[in-house]
Amino acid sequence: MADEMQELEKLKVEFETMKRLNKELLSMQENQDSLEFSWTGNLGHWFWDFPANKVTFNPMKAAALGFNKEDLPETVDFQFFTDRLHPDDYEFVMDEMRRHLAGEISVWEVKYRIKALDGSYKTYYDRGKVTQRTPEGKPLFLSGIVFDITHHENEKEELLRKNKEWEFQSRRDTLTGLFNRSNILVKLGQVVQRVNTGKVETVSLIVLDIDNLEHQNALFGPLFGDEMIREAGRVIKHTIDDSHFAGVFAGGKFLIVLPDTRLKQAKQIAETIRLSFHGNGFTEPAEVTSSAGIAEYNPSETVSQLFNRADQLLNKVKRNGKNQVMSD
């Protein structure tokens, strides 16, 4: 007798489950025109009988994850999919579902990454809502639709990557890879501002120039001039730290911005660059040298005044025979 009662109760639960599903399918049929979606990636509708925790879905949803029908359990529950969520997406997705079930938000609408059978992740856009509740407001049935937007997300990521690359390139000098004139000046201004607000202790500026560039161009041609500029850029990048900034100011003149660097250390950096550049072999039998002026920022001065001090020291080196570095 007890077994018969249990079997009867089981049939009753299954019957109620089927009634809710049939009711939902009938409602969808009556409103078919508002439920037709032709978007790319449409994986079809899903239905979740909440009391029975039974999910009915279009097989495309599982097939997109690499599952065949025989791979699926006899009864698929909500956890079958949520257990495959990306760890970084899990809490957000579950919070949104909890909020919707509680009636705090009218629609459950999320984008998440879900693990496929081969271990890779797909990106799904899922939208659904509670369509049946008890008189007390407890959820009975939910329906929704899901889309595979992996291709779209990959295209977006690639576009973002290219945009960052284009942005990076637009800020750079094409010959050396250093910052171009406008952006190295922006960096200088930003670092000076950080000094003035106490975020950086000090900043030193090196204004470095390739000696006799116009003369070398006249003797050996502009391609050799490009070679010298390119090599100077390489030496500068190799010498400075990641926290430093360098850019082409004009022709063979470079600005090197050194945050948190005192004058003595900045002079050592400039001397290292000068010696490395002078010691390199070039394709033409030319005497290739450089000169530099170095100044440390004085909080009472403007950015222009800092630059002018370093540039005047450079000009003084040029008048005194070149191939030297000079600081205040």
N, C-alpha and C positions, 0 to 999 in steps of 0.2 A: 504493500500500500504506500509506504514511504517513497519507494522508487517511482511509483506511478505519479505521485504528487510532485516529485522533483522534475520528472519529465514533462508534466503538464505545465509547471512553472517556467521551464526552459522554453517550451513552445509558445507560451504567453509572451515572454520577453522577445523572442524572435518575431512574433506576430506584430507586436507594438513597434519594433524596429522597422519592419517592412512597411507598416502603415505610414510611419513618418517619411520613409524614403519615397513611397508612392505618392504621398501628398506633395512632396517637394518636386518630383518629376512632373506631376500634373500641373503644378503652378508654373514650372518652367515652360511647359508646352504651351500654356495659355499666354505666356509672355515671351514667346520665342523671338519676336522681332527686337525686343530690348536686350536679349541675352546672346545674340549672334555676334561673334567676334572673329574678324578675319586678320587680326594682327599677326605679323611674323613671330614665330616662336610659341604660338598658342598650343598648350598641352592639354587643353580641355578643362572640364569642370571637375570639381571634387565635392563630396558630401561627407559630413561627419555627424554620425549619430552619437550625440554626446553621452547620454546615459549608458549606451552599450559600448562606447569607445570604439566604434567601427567606422573605418574610412572607406568609402567607395569612390573610385577615381577612374579617369580615363587611363587606359594602359600606357598611353604616350608619356605620362608623367614618370612612370617607372622605367619605361624603355629608354628615355633620355638619360637615365642614370646608369644604364647598362644592364638592367634587370630583365630577365625573361619571366614569363608567367610562372614557370616552375620554380623560379628562385624566390618567389614571394610566399609568405606564410598564408595559411588558409584564411585567416582573418587578419587584415591589416589594421593596426591601431594608429592613433595619433603619434605615438612615440617612434613608430617605424621611421617616420620622416624626421621628427625633431632630433632623434638621436644621431642623425647624420649631418646636423647643422655644423657649420664652421664654429669652432670654440669662441671666436671673437664676435660672432653674430648671435650666439645662443641666447644670452640673457636678454638682449633687446627684443628678439622675436618672441620669447616667452612672456616678457613683460607686456608687450603689445597685445598678445592673445589674452592674458589675464585681465587686462584693462577692458578689452572688448567683451569678454564673457561677463564681466561685472557691470557692463552697461556704461562704462565711463567714456568710451569712444564708440561712435556709431558703426564704424567699419574697421575691419582688420586689414591693414594694407602695409605690406613689408617687402623689402628686398633682402635676400639672404644668399649666402653661399652654402651649397649642399653637396656632400661627398658622393661621388659616383662609385660604382662597384670597383672600378680600377684604381681608386684612391685619389683621382683628380677631383676638382671642384667645379660645379656648375653654378651659375648665378640665376636664381629664380625671382620673378616678381609675382607675389601672391596677394590676392585680394578676395575677401569673403566677409560674411556677416552671419549673425544668428538670425535665422528666419522663423524659428519656432521656439516659444518659451512656455513654461508652465504658468498657470494663473498667478503664481507667486513670483514670477519673473526669472526662474531658473532656466538656463539654456537647455533645449531639447535637441535642436538640429541646426547645423550650419551648412552653408553652401558657398562655393566660391569658384574662382578660376585662376589658373596658374600659367605663367609664361616663362619659357626659357630665354633669358636675355643675355646669355653668356657671350654670344658673338657681339652684341651691342656693347657690353661692358668692356670686352677686349678692344674693340675699336675705339671706345672712349679713352681707355688707358693709353693706347698707342697715340691717340691725338694729343693727350695731355703730355706724354713723353716728348712728342715732336714740338709741341708748343714751348715746353721748357728748354728744349734744345735750341729752338729758334730764338727764344728770349736770351739764352746764354750767348749765342752767336752774335746777336744784335748788340750786345754789350762789349764785344771783343774786337780787338784789332786783328784783321784777317792775316796779317803777315807774321805776327808774333804770338797770337793767342792771349796776350795780355789785355787788360781793359783798354777801351778806346778813350779818347781825350775826355769826352763829356762824363763818362762813367767813373774814371779815376778821380776826376774833380768832385763828383758826387761822393765817392768813398772818402776822400779827404775831408769834405765838409761834415760827413756823418761822424767820422772819428773825432774831429775837433768838437763837435756837439757832445759826444760822449765824454770827452775830457771835461767840458764845462759843466756837465751834470753829475760828475763824480763817478761815472761808470767805468772810465778808463783813467789811469793815473797820469799818463802823458802820451805824447806822440811826437815822433821825429820824422822829418821829410828829407828824402834824398832827391835832388834834381841831377840826373846823370845825362851826359851828352857824348855822343861819339865824336871824337876829334876829326876835323878836316873831312867831313862827310862829302861836302860838295866837291872838294878837290879830288877825292877818291872816285867819285862818280864821273868827274871829267876825265880822269886818267883811264879808268877801267870799265866805265859804263854803269848804267843804273842797276843792272842785275847784280853787280858786285855790291852796290850800295844796299840792295835788298838783303844780300847775304849777311852783311855786317849787322843790319838792324835785326834780322831774324836770329843771328847768333847772340847778339846782346840780350834779346828777349829770353833766349834759352838759358843763358848764364844767370840772369836775374831770377828766373823761376827756380833754377836749381839751388840758388843761394838763400833766398828768403824762406821764412817759415809759412805754414798754412794760415797763420793769423795776420800775415802781412798782405799788402795789396800793391800791385804794380801795374802801370799802364803807360801807353805811348802818348806823349803830350803833343809832339810835332816832329815829323821827320825822324831824326836820330836822337831826339830828346825824350827821356823817360822820367816819370814820377814814381817814387817808391815810398809808400806810406807805411810807417812802422809803429803801430799802437803799442803802448806800454814798453817803449824802447827809449832809453836815455841816449844822449848825444854821443857819449863815448862808444857805446855798443853800435849805434847807427854808423859811426865813422868806420868801425871795424868791418861792418857789412859792406859798406861802399868800397873799402879797400880790397876786400875779397873779390868783389865783382870786377873791379878795375884790373886786378892782377890776372884773374881767370880769363877775362876777355882779351887782354893783351897777349896772354900766353897761348891762345888758340891758333891753330893753323888755318889759313884761308886759301882760297883757290888762286889768288893773285899775290904777287910778291910785294905786298903793301905793308907799311908800318901802321898797324891798326891799334889805336889807343882810345881811351875815354877819360873824361874828367867829371868831377861831381862836386856839388855844394850841398852841405848838410846843415839843417837847422832844427832845433827842438822847439816845440810850440811854447809860446809865452801866453798865459791866460789873458793878458791884457790886449792882445792883438787879434786882428781878423785873419781869416783864412788867406786872403790876398796878401796880407803883410807877412805871414809865415812863408808863403811861396816866394814872395819877392826877396826875402832875406836869403833863402837858399839859392835862388837864381842869381842874386848879386854875388854870392860866394863862388858860384860856378863861373860867372863872368870874370871874376878876379883870377881864378885858376887859369882861364883861357889866356888872360893877359900875361900871366907869369910863366908861360911855357907849356901849359896843358899836361895831360897824363898824370894828374894828381887829384887828390880829394882834399877838401877844405871845409872846416866847420867853424862855428863862432869861437 
